[in-house]
Every structure is written in C-alpha cells, then in structure tokens.
Amino acid sequence: MNEHCVFCRIIAGEETVSIVYEDDAVVAFMDIQPASPGHVLVVSCEHHADLFDTPTDLALHCLEVAKQLGPGIREATGAAAVNLFAANGRAGGQDVEHFHLHLIPVQEDEHFELQLPRPGAPVPSRSQLDVMAARIGRAVQKRGEVGRRSRGGGAVSS
Ligand SMILES: [Zn+2]
C-alpha cells in the first residue's frame, strides 16, 4: 500500500468507486473520467508502478480478468469494439503510477483517438526495421529476463 497512490486508497476502501469485478489480486472499476461510457480499469491490488514492474503471474491474471470482462462491456454498452490499453510511464500518458489496464468501448461510428498506424506515419525501410529489431533483441537478451517461446506455443528456456 502506497499512501500517495489513489488506486491503493481505492483498494483499501478509502475512496469510493463503482466496482465491476474483484478477487484477491485484482479489482476492476469504472473510470471516473471515462474516455467513453463503459470505460473500465483493471487494477492489481498490489502496488506496482507499471506492467514491467509487475510480477508476470499477476500481470497475466489482470489480462485474464480483462479478457473475461471485455465481452460483457461490449454487450452492456452496445459497443462495436472494446480496446485494451496500458500506458507504461508518464510520457506515454500514465496518470496513476500503479499498474492498470484500460478497457475502452468504442461505438460503431466513433473515432478512437489512438489509431495505428497513425495517419501519415512514415514507413521505414526493411533494413531500418531489422536494425531496430536487432537492437531491441540485444537489449532484451542483455537483461536476461525472457524465456523464449517457440511459435508452437511451448515455452523454451534460454
Ligand atoms: Zn498503488
């Protein structure tokens, strides 16, 4: 529990929210300033700054809960899509530094602000993409935290 963290205060029952789902590890509640009606936050009960700071099992459980809630959000709101979003770091728009997933319903004729690819985004050359892929691969390998997964889905430890 971090006294300065609004999500920790919510989880401790010190702030009131409209809860959609809760279990021992995760709570999901309505965003108080929704991007669209039905915008839900899935929050780990333990305080971790972002996805990369969160234990893998807990992060996977948050994703599992998000996956279970999504179709219900779609049904309850009549949305044509439900987007999943997580900001990791203030520069990316993370407003509360306590890991959370956004589930954001999008109606059929609505424009969702984050469109990928961004209109007019440049298309790098294959060699530029290869260089960046190799740079990221080396950085990941140096950190030594990733078990490789084969394309068949089985985990292969590296
Ligand atoms: Zn917190």
Residues whose N, C-alpha, C, O or C-beta is under 5 A from the ligand:
A	BS01	ZN	N2 C5 F7 C8 H47 H98
